[in-house]
Amino acid sequence: MSRKPSFANLRDRTVPESVVAPPAASQPVAQTQNQTGGQGATSGPASRQGRKQIAGFFTPEMSFAMHTLARRQGRSLQALMAEAFNDVLRKHGESPIGD
């Protein structure tokens, strides 16, 4: 079975400068990105520093219910998910982690 092509495969290719001339406005952005310590990418908002993403696929009904509850309580979906994950950890005898 063959794999789908990915844009990540293009990352190692080199393009002659005569083919692609960067606009003058893009140079300061590239300098800013390299100064943040990333490999050509920004490090993201400060609220995400030291955090990892956990993602899942849920039914539309579950998504709607969680978003509705979050809005009703004036909390973020992330806060509700952290509470749910801590409840699961407690249920299985693990120590809750926090936010």
Sequence and secondary structure as in RCSB ss.txt:
>XXXX:A:sequence
MSRKPSFANLRDRTVPESVVAPPAASQPVAQTQNQTGGQGATSGPASRQGRKQIAGFFTPEMSFAMHTLARRQGR
SLQALMAEAFNDVLRKHGESPIGD
>XXXX:A:secstr
      GGGGGG    TTT    TTHHHHHHHHHHTTSSSS    GGGTT         HHHHHHHHHHHHHHT 
 HHHHHHHHHHHHHHHTT      
